[in-house]
Amino acid sequence: MIEPVLLGCPLSLSDLEDVAVRHRPVAFDLKAREKAVASRRAIDAIASAGDDAPRVYGVNTGFGALSETRISANDVRALQRNLIRSHSTGVGPALPIAAVRGIMLLRAQVLALGHSGVRPLLVDVLVDMLNRGVHPRIPAQGSVGASGDLAPLAHLALAMIGEGEASLDTAETAVSDEGAQARSKRRKSGEVLAEVGIKPVVLEAKEGLALINGTQYMASLGTLSLLAAERLATIADIAGAMSLEALKGTKRPFDERLQAARPHPGQAIVATNLRTLLTESEIMESHKHCGKVQDAYSLRCMPQVHGATRDALAWVRRVLETELNSVTDNPSVFLTDDGEADILSGGNFHGQPLALALDLAAMAVAELANISERRVEQLVNPALSTGLTPFLAAGSGLHSGFMIAQVASASLVSENKVLCHPASVDSIPSSAGKEDHVSMGSVSAKKLVEVVTNVRHALAIEIMTAAAGVDQRAPLKPSLGVTAAQAAVRAHVAAMTEDRPLYSDIEAVAAMIENGELVRAVAKAVGPIA
């Protein structure tokens, strides 16, 4: 039996991916539940005091610029319901189910940490929705990243109260796009909840606000993208090793002594990977004394470029690990040792830490494609690829070979340059100036998803192209790592003996990257690579 992820206990990035992608079950930790019950008492005390209670933001006041408006005790439920309805203003395509599940998990985690002042029932409903595969339709656009991801989270809360749209999906049937199949599965949320036996929530004091204040949209998309980017960093080393062999490059720049003279952690990891991947190479031995002094930067500087990406992603990982276990609600409830409660208004919902980190992640992972495309140019350009046919074509002229594969890679790289403009340098006042600085971290997250996808395809193009170059070096054998990578690619993509459409080959290699098959094949031959 699979152990559930416990809400209210520390979450790891892999926990989120397990729940979001592999539908690992979730449960509410008992000690965390007790803390949530105690926190709720403070809100109940205010609610039970009626109109004599002091003003507490979001409990008996309006929201945003209306925070000074007192709300009657008789209207508390209507206040919370109206908040969810009015804030459900998302636009654009629906998020993939994995991203939605990540948002649900993280919102439940915030509530389970016991500072939101909500009934444990809200966590229970989110747990049941996750475990039974009920997924709200959450549009991808509409958040400015403070006061948190209001619009996306409102669509989540809308489904919890039985309104809006949702779908019912298992791990096997979940779809990852906004195509016709996804649209046909969406129904009224109340119908989907009824089908699996979940009662819609009637929101009490503060509970609507507690569901939408926070950074869970950007944290979910950011975490899933970061984990994919970290895997692409390993793929980039494999792709680079394949290109180096095809271009008859040298591994001398990866010498441990040279790397130790500039001891950046990521640089050391990449150099170690390349030395491991390039052991026992007949191709390299064949040109050991060719007289060539230095390779192009795209080959020689892989540790420095790939390594800098790794170091940047390591910092982003630390930011996300902190965020996954943070309270981003406002106001937040803190219990004193004698059982009294302080209710503090603040700004933990502000997405600036994530906005900066996710902008950096996009720039960092985009560099893997930038340098990859230059290696593809080295492979297809007859002025640079000594001994290889022009564009790696079987009969250049009659056949164009990989000419337009390089163009496609250049297109992806150029698109990434636009997407890497940092969203976090922008801000626009909202809510009549009350919310006068926002993070735009939601845009940072959304752009990162696109950049990671583009980089995956760019690396797939390099791997496919490098494999063709290695074929032309036969009968000389490449290194152990490259031989393993070559065999894995050839199991899905045949050698090109004449021109053919390459789009399906690119998708096949991209799938090997995404499902881990390529890394597993290489690791089986040379041992683990970081």
N, C-alpha and C positions, 0 to 999 in steps of 0.2 A: 504494500500500500504506500502511495506517495505521501510524504509528510507535507502538511499544508504550510503555507507561508502565514506566520502569525502577525496579525495587525496589532500595533501598539508596542512591538518589539523592533529592534533595528532591522531595517531593510537594506539589502545589497542591490547593486545594479543587476546582478544576475537573477535575484529574486523577481525583480520587475519583469525581466525578459521571460522568465519561466511562466509567470502568470499571464503576461500579455500575449506571448507567442505560442507557448505550449499548454496553456490553460491549466496550469498547476492550481490545485485547490487552495482556498484561503480560509482562515479562521480568525476569530477575535480572541486574543489572549485574555485569560480570566483576570489577571491582575490589572491589565489595562482597562478592562471593563469596570472594575471597581473604581478606578481613578475617574473614569468618565461619569459614573454615577455621582460621585462626590462633586465633580465639577458642575454637573447639571443642577444640583441643589441650589447653587448660587443664582442661577438664572430663574429657577422656579420661585425663589424668594422674592425676586424683583417683580416677576409676573403676578404673584399672589398679592403683592402690596397694592396692585391696581394703580389708580391715578395718583396715589400718594407716594409712589416709588420715585427715587431720584432718576433723572434722565440718564439712560445708558444707550450709547450708540447702537442702532440696529435692533435693540430690544423694544424700546418704546419711543424711538425717534425715526424719522425718515432717513434716507441714504444719500451719500454724496453731498451735493450742495443743499440738500434738504435735511441735513443732519440736525439742524436746530429746531426742526418742526416736531412738536410733541404729538405722539400718537396715543389715542385712548386705549385703555386696557381692553375694551370690547373689540378693538380692531386688530389685535395682535396677530391672529391667524390670517386675517385678510392681508395684513402688511407683508407677511412672509410669502404668501401665495402670489400676491401682486408683484413682489420683487422678482420671483422666478419667471413669471410670465413676461414682465416688461423687459427683462434682461436677455430673454431668448431671442436674440437678434442676429445670430450668426448667418453668414452667407457663404456661398461657394460650395465646392464638392464636400461630401461627407468624409470624415477621417477614416482611414483603414481601421479595421476592428482591433488589431494589435495596439494601435495608439489609443483607441477608446478604452480598452481594458487597462492599459497603463494609467490613464487618467483616473479611472474608477478606483483602482488599487491605491493610488497616491492620495486621492481625496478621502478614502476610507481610513488611510493611515493617519492623516492629519487629525481626523475626528477621534481616532482611537488613542491618540497621544494624550487626550484628557484635558486639553486647554480650551476647547471650543464651546463647552457648556451645552452640548446637545444630548439628547437621550441616546442610550446605546442602540436603540431601535434603528437609528439611521445607519449605523455601521452594519447592523445585522442585515438590513435590506440590501446594502451594497455588496455584502458578502454573498447573499443569496443570488443576487443578479449575476455576479461573477461566476459563481459555481454552477449556475444553471444556464449560462450562456445568453443572458439578456443584455443586449448592447444598444444603448441609446444612439440615435443619429446625432452626431455632433459635427456641425459645419466647420470647415477648416479655417475660416476667416472671421474676424470680428473682434479680436482681442488686441489691446494696446499694451498688455503686460503690467498693468497696475490700474485699479486696485486688484491685481491679479488677473487671471484669465476669466473675466466676468461672463462674457457671452458664451464661450464654450462650456464652462461649468454650469451655467444656467440651463443649457440643453440637457446636461446630465441630470440635474435636479428636476427638470421638467418631466423626464421619464419616470423618476421616482414617485412623483405625485400622480402618475397615470395619464399625463398629457404628452403631447409631442409624438415622436415616432421612435420605434425601436425594432430590432430584429432578434431572432432567436438562432444562435449559431453554436455548434460544437467546434472543437479543435479541427475536426475533419472538414466541416462545411464552411468555416469562416472564410470570407473573401477579403481581398486586400485592396480592392479598388472600388470605384463608384460606377461600375458598369451596370448593364441591364439586370444581371442576376442579383446584385445588391439591392437595386431599387425594387425589384419584384418581391424581395423578402421583407421589406420594411412595412410595418403596420402601425396602427395606433398603439401607443405604449400600454394603455390600459388593457387592451386585448392580449398582448404578449405577457404582461404580468399575470393576468388571470389564468392563462394557459399553464403556467408553471407554479401557480399557487402562491404568488406573492401579492400581499395587499398593498395598494398604493399608500404612501405616507401622507398623513395630514400634518402639515408643518406647524410646530408650536413656536413660542418666542425664540428669536435669534436663529432658528434652524435653517431658514432659507439663506440668510447671510452667511452662515457657517459653511454652507455647501458651495458657495461661489467665490469666496475670498481666498485667493491663493494662486500658485504658479504651476498647477498640475498639468496643464496643457503643454507648456514649454518644457517641463521636467520630463514628461512622458516621451514626447517626440525627441527631446534632446538625449535622453538615456538610450533609447533604441538606436538612434543615429550614431551616438558615440561608440556603442558596442560594435556596430557595423564598421565604423571608421577604424577602430583598433584592429579589426580583422583585415581590413584592406591594407593596413600598414605591413602586415606579414605578407600578404599577397604581392605587394609592391616589391618586396625583397626577392620573392620567387620570380616575378616577371623580369626584374632587373638582371637576375642571374641568367635567365634564359637569353635575354638580349645580349648580355656580355659574351656568352658562349657563341651565339650566332655571329657576332661581330668580331670574333677573335680578340676579345679584350683580355686584360690581365687582372689578376686578383691581388697584385702587389700593393695597390693603394689601400687594401683592407688589412694590411699587416697590423698585428696587435700593438707593436711598439709605436707605430705612427698614430694609431687611435688613442693610445694612452697619453700621448703628448697634448691632446685636446679632449679632456675627459668628460664630455657631455654624456649623460646616461643613455639617451636614445641613440646617439652615434655609436656607442660601444655595442649596443644590442644589434644594430643593423650590421655592423662589421662582422660580429660573431656569426650572425645568420649567413652572411655571404660567404664567409670562410667555410662554414659547414656545408652550404649548398654546392660549393665549387670544388670539393675534394675529388681527386682521382679523375681528372679530365684529360682524355686523349687530345681533344681539340686544343686545349691550352698548352699541352706539351709540344704540339706540332709547330707552334709559332713562338716558342720560348726565346729563341735567339733571332727574331726577325728584325731587330734593330729599331722597332717603333718605340718612341720615348714615352708618350703619354696618350691615354684615351681621352675622349671628349668628356666634358663635365658631367653629362647625363649618365655616364658609366662610372667615372672616377669618383664623383662626389656623392654617390648614393648614401654612404653612411651619414654625411653631413646633412643632406636634404631630407632623406627619409627619417633620419634621427631627430631632426628638429620638429618634424611633424609628431613624432612619438612623444617628445617632451611636452609639446603644447597640449596634446590629448591627455597626457598624464595630469596636467593641471586642471583641465576640464573635468576629468573623472573625479578629482577631489571636490570640486564645486558641486557636482551632481550628487556625490555620496552624502555630502552635508545636507543638500536640499531635500533628499528623499526622506530624511529623518527630522525635518524641521517643522515647526508650527508656523503656518502662514496665514492663520486666521486673524480677524480683527472685529471686535475686541477679543482679547484672550483672558481666560480665567486662571488665576493663580491662587492656590490654597495655602494659607499660613499654617504654622505648626499647631495653632490652637483652633483650627477648623474654620477660621474666618476666610473670606474670599476678597481678593483684589481683582477688579476687572479693569484691565489696562487697554487703552486704545493706542495703537502704534502703526508701524508701516511694514510689518513682516511680509505682507502680500506683494511688496514691490519686487519686480523681476530683474532689477539691474544686475545682481550677481550672475544670473543665468544669461541675460542678454549679452554681456561682455564675453562670457565663456563660450557661448554657442556661436557668436560671431567669430571668435578665434578658432573654434573647431572647424568651421566652414573653410576659413583661410588655410588652416593647417592641412586638412585632408585634400583640398583642391591642389595643393602643391604636388601630391603624389601623381595626379593626372598631368600636371604641367610638365614634370620631368619625364613621365612615361611617354607622352606624345613626342618629346624630343628623341627618345630612344627609337620610337617607331620611325621617325624621319631618318635616323641613322640607318635603319634596316632597309627602307625602301628606296633611298636615294643612291643611285649607282655611283655618285661621286664620293660617297662616304662609306659604302658597304663593300669593301674590297672582297672580290671573289663571289659575291652574291649577284643574282640576276637583277636587272632593273625592276623595281617594285615586286621582287620575289616571284615574278611571273614565270610560268613554265616556258613560254615562248613570247618574249617581250615584243610588243608591237601588235601582234595578232591578239595577245592577251594582255589585260591591264593589271592582273594580279591584285595586289593589296593597295593600289594607288588611292582608291576612294576610302579604304579603311582608315588611312592616315588622315584624310579630309574629315571623316566622321569624328575621329579623335580630336582634331583641331577644333571642330565645332563644339564639342563637349567642353573642351578647355576654355574656349572663349565665352561660352555661356556661363561657366563657373566664375569667370572674372566679373561678370555683371552681378551674379548672385552673391559674391563675396563682399560687395559693398556693405559695411557694417550697419545693421538696422539700429544698433544701440547708440549711434551718434545723433539720432533723431529723437524728438519728443514733440508732443502736441497737447496742449491743455484740453482737459475734458471736464464734464460736470460743472459747467459755469465757472471754471477756474479753480474750483476746490481741489481738483486732482490736476495740479498744474505742471507736474513732471511725470512722464510715464516712460517705461523702459523699452517698449517695442520688442521685448524678448520673444513674444509669440512669433513675430516675423523672423527673428533670428533662427528660431527653431524650425519654422516652415522652410526657410531657405536651406538650412542644413540638410534636411531630408532630401531635397533636390540635388544638392551638391554631392552627397554620398552616392546617390543613384548614378549620377554622371560619372563619378570616379570609378565606380564598379565597372561600368561599360568601357571606359577608357582603358582600364587595366586588362579587361577581357580582350580588347583589340590588340594590345601589346602582346599578350600571351599567345594569341592566335598567330600573330605576325612573327613573333620570335620563334615559334614552333616551326614555321615554314623555313626560317633561316637556318635553324638547327638541322632540318632535313637536308638542306643543301650542303652541309658540312660532312655528310656521310661519305665514306664509311667510318670516318673518325667519330668516336663516341664522346658525348659530352660528359660532364661530371655526374656523380651519383644523384645529386638532388635534381639537376636539370633532366637527367634521363627519366627519373620518376615522374616529374611534371610533364614531360613530353609524352610519356606513355599514357598518363591520365587524360591528357587533352586528346590524343589520338583515339582513345576509346569512345569519344563522342564526336570528334570532328576529323573527318578524313583529310589526308594530305591533298593539297590542291594541284591537280595535274592539268587543269584547264579552268577558265573562268566559270564561276558559278555565283549565284546570289549568296552573300556572306551574312545577311542579317540573322539567319537561324544559327549560324556558327557562333556569332557574337553572343546571342542569347544563351546558347548551350554552355559556353565558357563562363558567362556571367552567372549562370545557375550553379556551376561547379564552385565558383567563388563563394556564392551566397550560402550554399548548403554545406560548405566545409570540405567537400570531396577532394579538392586539389591539395589543400594543406595536409589532409590525412594521408594522401598518397605519398607526398614528399616526406612527411615525418616517418612513415613506415620504412623508408629507405635510408634516411640519414639521422633519425632521432628527432626529438622535439625541437621546433624552432619557435622563437618568441614572436 
